Amino acid sequence: MSYPKLALFIDGQWIDRTDEGAVPVLNPADGEVLGHLPIAGPRELESAGIAAQRSFRQWAEMSPLDRFRIITAATAMMRERSREIAHVLTLEQGKPLAEAVREITLSADIIDFLAEEAKRLPTRAIPPRLPNVLSQTVTRVPVGPVAAFTPWNFPANLPSRKLGGALAAGCTVVIKPAEETPATCMAIIQCFADAGIPEGVVNLVAGDPAFISSSLIASPQIAKISFTGSVRVGKWLGEQAARHVKRYTAELGGHAPVIVCKDYDGVKAARLAVPAKFRNAGQVCASPIRFIVHRSQYEAFRDEFVRGASSLKVGAGLEEGVQFGPLIESRRVLEMQSFVDDAVASGATIACGGKRVNRPGYFFEPTVIEHASLTSRVQNEEPFGPIAVLDVFDDLDDAVSRANRLPVGLAAYAFTNNLDWSHRLSTDLEAGMVGINHFGVSQPETPFGGVKESGLGHESGLEGLLGYTDLKLISVAQS
């Protein structure tokens, strides 16, 4: 199965060549060139914005049921083509094929939920105060054309959250997938095109991220910005959106803590934690990173966690039985080594891993660090890779304080059989998503988002749909 020819999609047409040239897309499992992605310049961005604006009224005025029929026809094709799309996803992103297949089917579920929910967007009637006022209704209307920017770690899931919410609400979209992983989003866009979505409703551009984001945010055709990525870039885009007074949703980074209480079996917690930590080679914004384990369970947890991490089958995602693939690019491998070296310099010990895998591609060993100083980088910066940090606690107040000490709060997790502790941790952990006794906080029906510097607004769930709407009050009086 070959890698597809790369192209932009603007106003219903695929464009495989531009005046700006092209950039290579690499296979992270071996560093080989998969294809060349055409770069969108000013002309392509202007065309995409005009197409999204021109088609907005037609799409917005379509009934939610009619939009639902087109959207779900596209998701049916996503499921039919899931193996083919997953193959492409693994080639350009690196994750094991089984993970890629699950990502495609879950992405279809996310879009379906949003399209279904749009058929019953909430409205609210307010009793009038004045006798001549017949009705007062608060309703939801689509915000307008959307510029959506997505990263490379989930090249199907993250575009689907934005496409699903925007299209279901009645918005048109100009989406920029990551330049490292464009073909997966292309395949999803093709499903929408084949399902008969009107020309201009969905557009795909790629190229220089800073130029594209700045151009689209400033574009008079764009009404809303949706971004998933780092805190640093999210702040920069948010400043630009605020300058133009445009709606902005940002799902930014995290540094998820995990508290394992003294009443919870350390071995059981470790067995649950290993696949959650090392899924997608740890390149997950809600990935558990800081494991804060009660002293009575620490040794059992550490031994089982290290055993599990060390036994993961590492390899290219298309190889049979692989559980752990490459990082997205070579500089991420260097960044992981920098985190490890800094932690060791601060007095930490390496329980397993800690270095590049000796094979072609961008592989770094599943790594477990013990007792890293609170001043070390790995305790303060999100590594966004296969690094776990283990620490001991004696007092639950101290564990919660350490869990909450960073300026981010996307996800947090805790393991306990004590009902009182469960309620306390659910309340006291400062995160937009808290998992008690499991790591499955992200589902199509649930909102995904954080607090503090981890972002603004939500993706998925009803809240993800509402983010693509504006409130409108309609007050009707007798003439």
N, C-alpha and C positions, 0 to 999 in steps of 0.2 A: 504494500500500500504506500503510495508516494505522497509527498508533501505537496499541497496545492500551490498554484501560482498565486502570488500575493497581489492584492489590489485594494484600492479605496472604493467606497460605494457612495455615490452622490446622486440624489434625485433619480433613483431607480437604475442607475448605470454603474457597472464596474469599470474602474479606471486603473489600468496596470502600468501607466507611464505618466510622469509629470516633468515639467521643466526643472524641478528641484533635484532630480536624481532619485537614488534609492539607497537604502541601508541594508546590510546583511542581517539575516536572522540565523542564529546558531543553535545547534543541538547541544544542550548542556551536558549530555552524557559522553560526548566525544569531541566537542568543540568544532565540528564540521559545519559548513554553511548549508543551511536548508533551502534558503531562497533569498530574494531581495525585495524589500518592502518599499514601494514608491512613497515619496515624501510629499505631503500636502503643503503647498505654498499659499500665498495670499489669495490667488484666484480660486483654488479648490475650497478654501475655508469660506470665502464669500459665497460661492455657489451653494455650499452645504447649508449655510445659515439662511440664505434666501429660500432654498427649497423647504427647509423646516418651517419657516414662517409662512410661506405660501400655502403649504398643505395643512397648517395647524387648524384653521377654521373647519375645513372638511372633516378632519379626524375628530375634533372636539365635538362637533355637532352630531356625529354618528352616535347612535344609542349605545349604551354600555353593553347591551346584549350583542349587537352587531360587532362591536370591537372584540368582545369575548370570543365570538366565533372565529374571527381571523386569527386572534392570538393563540387560541387553543389548537387551531389547525397547524400553526407553526410549531407548537410544543409537541404535537403528535409526530411531526417530522423529526424533531430533535430526538425523540425516543427511538423512532425507526432507524435513525442514523447514528445512534449513540456509540456504537463500536467504532465506526469510521471517524466520528468527531473525536472520540477519546484517543484514538491512535495519533491523530494530529496533535492533540493536546499534550500527550506524553512526549512526542518528538520535540516540541518546542519548549515545553516547560520542565519535563524530566520526571514527574511523579509516576509511581507505578501505575500500570494500565488499569488495574482494578480500582484504584482510587479515582482515576480519570473517568471511568465509566460511571461510577457513583456520582461524581460531580455533574456530569451531563444530565443524568436522570433527576437528580435533586434540583438542578437548575430549571428543568421543565416543570417540576412541582412548584417551585417558587413563583414562576411566571403564572402558572395556572391559578394558584391561590389569589394572587393579586388581581387577575382578570375576573375571577369569581366575586371577590370582595367588592370590586368596583360597581357591580350591579346593584349594590345596596349601600352606597355611600351615605353616611348619616346626615340627616337634616333635623333641624330643631325648630319647633314652633314656640313663639313667645307670646303670651297673652298681652294684647294691647292695653295701654292705660287710657287712651282717648276713645270716646264712643264712635267717632267717625272712621277710625282705623279698623279695617276689616281683618287684616292678618299681618303678622311679622314672622318671617321665616329666615333662619340661618341655613345657608346651603353651601355646597362645595363646588368650585369650578376649577378646571385645569389651569395651571399657572402659566402655561405657554411653552414655547420651544425650550428644550433642555440641552445643555452641554454637559456630557457625562465623561468623567476621566477615571479609568480603572487601572490597577496594577497587574503584575504578571503572576502572582502566586496562585490565584484562582481565576484563570482566564475564561472560564464559562460561568461560574457562580456569580462573580462580582458584576460583570456586564448584565447578567440576567436579572439581578436585583434592580438595577437601574432601568433597564429596558422594560421589565415587567411593571414596575411602579409607574413609570412615566406613560407608557402606552395605555395601560389600563385606565389611568386617570383622564386620558384624552390629550396628552401632550405629544408633541413630536420630538425627535431626538437627533442630536449630532453626538456620536459616541467616539471617543478616542481610546482604543485598547492600548495596552502596553506594547511598545515596539518590539519587545523580546518575544511576545506571544500573540501575534495578530491573527493567525489563521483560525484559531478557535472561535473568536468573535466573528470572523468572516463567515464561518460555517453556520453560526446561529443567525446572522443577518440573512444568509441565503435561505434559511428555513422561512423567515418572515416574507421574503420576496416571493418564494414559491407558494406561500399561503395566500398571496394576493393583497398584501398590504399596499395601500396607495403610494405612488411615487412621491418621494420627498418626506414621508413620515419618519423613515429611519435612514440615517446617513452615517457612514464610517469614514473617519480621517485618521491619519497617523503621520509621524515625523518628529520634528523637534518639540519636545513636551512643553518647554517654557514658551516658545513662540505660539504654539497652538492654543495653549490655555489662556495666555494673555489676549490673543486675538479674539477668541470666542467669548471670553468674559466681557470684553469691551464692545462686542458686536451688538448693534441695536436690535438684531433679530432674536437674541438669546435672552430669555427671562429668568432662567434658573440654572444654577451650577450644582452638580453633584460630584463629589470627589471621594475616592478611597485611596489612602496612602499614608505617608509619614506625617508626623506632627509638624515638622519643619515646613514641608511643602504645603500642608493644609493651612497653616497660618498665613503663608504668603498668598495663596489663592483666596483665602477669606478676606484679606485686606483689599485685594482687587475687587472682589464681589461687593464688599461694603462701599467702596469708592463709587461703584455704579448702582448702588442700592438694589442689588439683585438677590433673590432667594438663594440660600446656600446650605447644602447638607454636606457634612464632612464626617466620614468614618475613619478615624486616625489610629495611631498606634497604641499599644498597651505594654504591659510588663506583668503578666498575670501571676499573682501569688496563689499558692495552694497550702492550706493549713490542714495538717493531719493530726487530729486530736488523740489524746491518750487512750480513749475508749475504742478507737477504730483499728482494726487489724492492719498493721503496717504492710504485710505481704499482699493482702488484697488490694490495698490502696496503690501499691507499686505496680501491680499487674494492670490496674485500670489506667495508671498514669503513663506507662511506657508508650502505648500506641497513640495516646492523646498528645504527648510531648513530641514524638518523632514523626507524626503524620506530616506528609509533604516536606520532609526533612526539617521540620520545625519552622517552616516559612509560613506561619499562620499568625494573624494579628491577635487572636484569642488564645494562642498557644500557652499552656502552663510553663512557667519558667522558674519562679522562685518557690521551691518546696520547703516549707517551714514545718518541721515534723517534731512532735513531742519526743522528748528524750527517751521515754519508755518504749517507743516504737521505732526510733531512728535506725538502729542497727538492722532490724528486720527489713525495714523499708529500703534502706540503702543497698543491702545485699541483693534483694530481689530486683530493685530498679536497675542496678549495674548489670546483673545477670541478663535481664531482659534487653537492655540497650546493647550489650555486647553481642547478643545472639541474633540481632536483626540482620537479615540478608540484604547486603548492599549491592547495588548494581544499576544498570540502565533500566528504565521503567518498562521497556518491552520484553525484558528477560523474564522467563518463567519463575514465579515464586518470589520475585524481588519485593521487599518491604520498605526499602529506603533508597531513594534516588539521589541525583546530584542537586547541588545548589544551582541557581539560575545562571550565574556567570562567575568568571575567575576572581573578580574583585571581592565577591562575597566570601570566597574561600580565604583570601587574605584577611578579610575583616574578622572571620571566626578565629583565625590564628592570633590576631591582635587581641581579641577578647581574652583568649586563653592565656597568652603571655602576660597580659596585664594582671590577670587574677593570680597567677603563680607568683608574680613579682610582689603582690600584696600579701602573700602568705598562704594562699589557697593550695589545695592538693587536687590532683586529677585522679578520679576514681576509675575512669575509663575514657578512651578516645583521646582527643586533644590535638589531633594533627590531620593533615591532608591524607586521603587515601591514595596509595601508590598505584594509580591507574589513569588512563586517559579520561578527560572530562573534569567536571568541577565538583569533586566529591570531598566531603569532610566527615570524619568519623562521628558517630553518635557520642556525645561528650557529656560527662557528669563531673561537675566541679563541687568540691566540699569546702565549706567554711571560708568562702571568699569574703574579704573585708567589705564592709558597707561602703567604703570609699572607692572600691574597684568599679571599673566601667560596667561589668556584667551585672552588678547589683543596681545600677542606675540607668543604664541605656538598654533598650530592647535589642538583643542580639539578632533577632529575626533569623534564627538558624537552629541547628541541632545541638544546643547547649542548655543543659539543666543545671541549676544551682541548688545544692542541698544544705539546709541549716537546721539547727536544733533550737527548740524552745522549751521552757519550763512553765511559764505563766501565760495563760491565754490572752490576757490583756496585752502583754508584750508582743505576742504573735500578731494580733490584730493591728497594733501600732506599727509594726514593721511592714505588714502587708499594705497599709494605707499611706506609707511615708512618701511615695512618689507622686509627682504631679499628674500622672495619668490614671485612668480608671476604666478600662474597657471591660475586662472579664476578671473574675476571681472565683476561687473554688475552695471548698472545705469538706472534710470528711469526718463525720461523727455519728454515733448512734444515740446521742443524748438530745432529746427534743428541745430542752432549754437552750443548749449550745447551738443547735441548728437555727432556732429563731434569732438568737443573739447574733450569730455570724451573718445570717441573711440580712439583718438590719445594719450591722456595724461595718461590714466590708464596703468600701467606697468603690463601687463599680456599677456600670450600666447593666451587667449581666452577672448573676451569681449562681453557680452550680453547687448544690449540696449533694454529696455522695455520687456525683457523676460529672462528666465533662460536656455533655450534649446540650449546650445552651442555645445553639443555633438551629432552628427549624423553619420551614417556610411560613408557618403561622405566627412565629414569634418575632418581635422587634429586635433588631441587631444594632447596638450603638453603645456609646460610653458616656462617662461623666468627666469632669475636669478637662484636661487637655486631650482627652481621647475623642473629642469630636462634638458635633452639633447635629441634632436630629437622628433619624434612624433609617435603616434599610429593612426590607421585608416586613411581614406582618401588616396589620391594618395601619400602623403608624408609618410604615414605609410608603404605603399608598397615599396617605394624607399629606406627606411631605411634598407631593407633586400637585397639590391643590391650594387654592386660595379660598378664604372665607368670604362669603358675600351675604349681606343682610338685605332682604327684600321686604319693604314695608308698604302695604297697599291700603290707601284710604278711599272713601267714597268721593266721587267727583262732584 
